[in-house]
Amino acid sequence: QLQIGLHRDVGFADIVNIDASAAAIAAQQTRQAEQSQSPSLGGRYLVADATDLRAHFPAASFDVVLDKGTLDGMLASPRPEDADALVREAHH
């Protein structure tokens, strides 16, 4: 829902959606296809580690990085240092 709104309402043209879970990516792709009239709305979906974006993207690949819950989950996890890695990667 969020990526469709960012595309339609705000005008973001190249949105990259990532998750560490292949199942979550597949579910989101299915949900987006059901909710939108164009499968391209919302951009690309990739299985990726948010704490190691350099493995998937060159430096300065993004104008905006929007986190919708990953940081909260990492802060509450047994490994809160992953939250630091997430923030560092978003600024890479």
N, C-alpha and C positions, 0 to 999 in steps of 0.2 A: 504494500500500500504506500509506504513512504517513498520508495523509488519512483513509483508512477506519479505521485504528486510532485516530486522534485522535477521530474521531466515535464509534465504537463503545465503545472502552475508556476514554476520558478524558471524553467527553461534550461535546466542542466541537460546537456546532450550526450555526454559520455560518462555514464555512471558505472562504477565497478563495485559489485556486491561480493564480499568474501565471508567465508565461514570455514572453520576447521573441520566441520562435519560434511561429508559428501551427502548424507541423507538430508541434512538441513538445506543444502543448496538445491537438491532435487525437489524437495517439497516447496521451496520458495519459487523455483522456476515454474512448477505446476500451478501454484497459487496465482502467480503473476499472469500466466497465460489465460487462466480462467477469468481474471478480473479486468484484463485490458483487451482492447480490440486489436492491438498491434503487439506481436511478440517481442518487438525490439524496444518497446517502452520499458524503461528501467535499466537498460544496459546489460552488461556482462555479469555472469556469475562464475566465481572461481572458488575452488577449495584452496585455502591458503591460511598460513599462520600469521595472525595479526602482530605477533611479536617478532616476526622475521620477514617483513615486507620486501626487504632487499633481495630475498631469494626469488621474488616474482616480478619486481618492478624496479626500473632504474631510479636513481635519485631524482627528486623534484617531479615525479610523475603526476602528482595530484595538486590541484588548486585548493581543494577543501577535503578534509577527512572528517567524516561524521560517524561517531560511534553510538550505537543504540543499545547499550547494555553490557558490552564486553568488559569495559573497564570496571563497572560495578561488580561483575562476577569475579574478576581477577582480584580485586581488593578484598573480597570476602573469602578467597580461596586460601588453602594452606601455603600457597606460593605467591604472596603479594608482590614479590619482585617482578613477576610477569607484567604487572601493571606499569612499572617503570619502563620495561622493554616496549610495551605497547605505545606509550607516549613518545619514547625516543624514535621509534619507527615511523610514527605519524609525522614527525618533524624532519625526517630524513629527506 
